Amino acid sequence: MKAVAKVFNAMSIIFVVILIFWLVKLNYNDLSFKQNRSAYLGISSVLLMIFALQMIKRSVNRKRK
């Protein structure tokens, strides 16, 4: 089970790198949804994936105990 937790941690790190990429893509001069639609959708989807991975990892750890 420790291997499974390591896999989820590695995937979370990859998604954090993708999140940083999307944060760089934001147009900070104009934060409107019209100008940054794809960046906002990318940020929200990556945040949800990170959250889901952490919840799955927590569930796996609880089943192990």
Number of C-alpha atoms within 10 A of each C-alpha: 11 10 8 12 17 12 14 19 16 12 16 20 13 13 19 17 13 16 20 12 14 18 15 11 15 17 12 11 7 10 12 11 11 9 14 16 13 14 19 19 13 18 21 14 14 21 17 13 16 21 13 13 19 17 13 14 18 14 11 15 14 9 8 9 5
